[in-house]
Structure formats: C-alpha cells, structure tokens
Amino acid sequence: MTQVILTGKTKHGKDRIRQHGDVWNIMSGGSSGHRMVLESLHETSSMRMDDGRIWRFRDARSIDKLDDEDFDWQFI
C-alpha cells in the first residue's frame, strides 16, 4: 500500500499528527486529481456505543495534493 508522511503546517495539522501519527495510507487519489483520501495506520479514534461497547476506528481525511492548508506531505 502506498503511504505518505504528513507534516503539520497549522495548529490543527500538528494536533492531528500528534493524535494519529505522521504516516498515513493513501486510500484514493494518489495518482490523479487534486485531492487524496488518507487513512491513519492505527485505530486512534473511538466511539462509545449505546450498549456500552467501545468501537475503535482509523481516522480518515482528504487533503489537497497541491497546497493543503493544514499539511505538507511526501510519498514514502
């Protein structure tokens, strides 16, 4: 799977890297278009279900490949 390393440009970007890590998987948009959909490597987000169970999941986000406001990135 193709991966990128993110570097935070803004407080928001730096906070997301602290929370989810700097290495992300590219889910779509790696070779064409102006946006990439990324997914964190680990289950770093969670939600408590009505029955009390905790559902853990990976974070996903879309970034602008040309000039994202929050992140710089590079292919690994």
C-alpha positions as semicolon CSV with decimal commas, in nm:
position;residue;x (nm);y (nm);z (nm)
1;M;0,000;0,000;0,000
2;T;0,127;0,348;-0,083
3;Q;0,193;0,574;0,214
4;V;0,273;0,938;0,283
5;I;0,437;1,124;0,570
6;L;0,242;1,429;0,684
7;T;0,398;1,741;0,836
8;G;0,169;1,984;1,016
9;K;0,161;2,344;0,890
10;T;-0,108;2,475;1,126
11;K;-0,206;2,401;1,486
12;H;-0,488;2,183;1,353
13;G;-0,249;1,982;1,134
14;K;0,006;1,941;1,412
15;D;-0,267;1,828;1,654
16;R;-0,391;1,563;1,406
17;I;-0,036;1,428;1,368
18;R;0,005;1,409;1,747
19;Q;-0,326;1,224;1,770
20;H;-0,297;0,987;1,470
21;G;0,071;0,976;1,373
22;D;0,260;1,115;1,074
23;V;0,249;0,808;0,843
24;W;-0,081;0,755;0,657
25;N;-0,209;0,510;0,394
26;I;-0,339;0,653;0,067
27;M;-0,690;0,518;0,012
28;S;-0,765;0,701;-0,316
29;G;-0,645;0,987;-0,534
30;G;-0,274;0,907;-0,518
31;S;-0,212;0,926;-0,891
32;S;-0,476;1,163;-1,032
33;G;-0,686;1,459;-0,929
34;H;-0,605;1,730;-0,679
35;R;-0,709;1,552;-0,359
36;M;-0,601;1,239;-0,172
37;V;-0,805;1,042;0,080
38;L;-0,581;0,920;0,362
39;E;-0,635;0,675;0,647
40;S;-0,432;0,658;0,969
41;L;-0,227;0,343;1,028
42;H;-0,379;0,265;1,368
43;E;-0,722;0,274;1,530
44;T;-0,676;0,606;1,708
45;S;-1,037;0,723;1,730
46;S;-1,319;0,570;1,929
47;M;-1,691;0,598;1,993
48;R;-1,898;0,458;2,280
49;M;-2,198;0,263;2,153
50;D;-2,542;0,269;2,321
51;D;-2,477;-0,075;2,473
52;G;-2,152;0,047;2,634
53;R;-1,910;-0,117;2,392
54;I;-1,625;0,093;2,254
55;W;-1,590;0,100;1,876
56;R;-1,233;0,188;1,768
57;F;-1,156;0,301;1,413
58;R;-0,892;0,463;1,198
59;D;-0,909;0,832;1,118
60;A;-0,967;0,931;0,754
61;R;-0,922;1,266;0,588
62;S;-0,894;1,427;0,248
63;I;-0,604;1,659;0,171
64;D;-0,530;1,887;-0,122
65;K;-0,228;1,748;-0,308
66;L;-0,122;2,085;-0,447
67;D;-0,146;2,318;-0,146
68;D;-0,322;2,180;0,160
69;E;-0,397;2,437;0,428
70;D;-0,303;2,211;0,721
71;F;-0,043;1,964;0,591
72;D;0,268;1,925;0,379
73;W;0,323;1,566;0,262
74;Q;0,566;1,340;0,082
75;F;0,547;0,985;-0,055
76;I;0,740;0,720;0,139
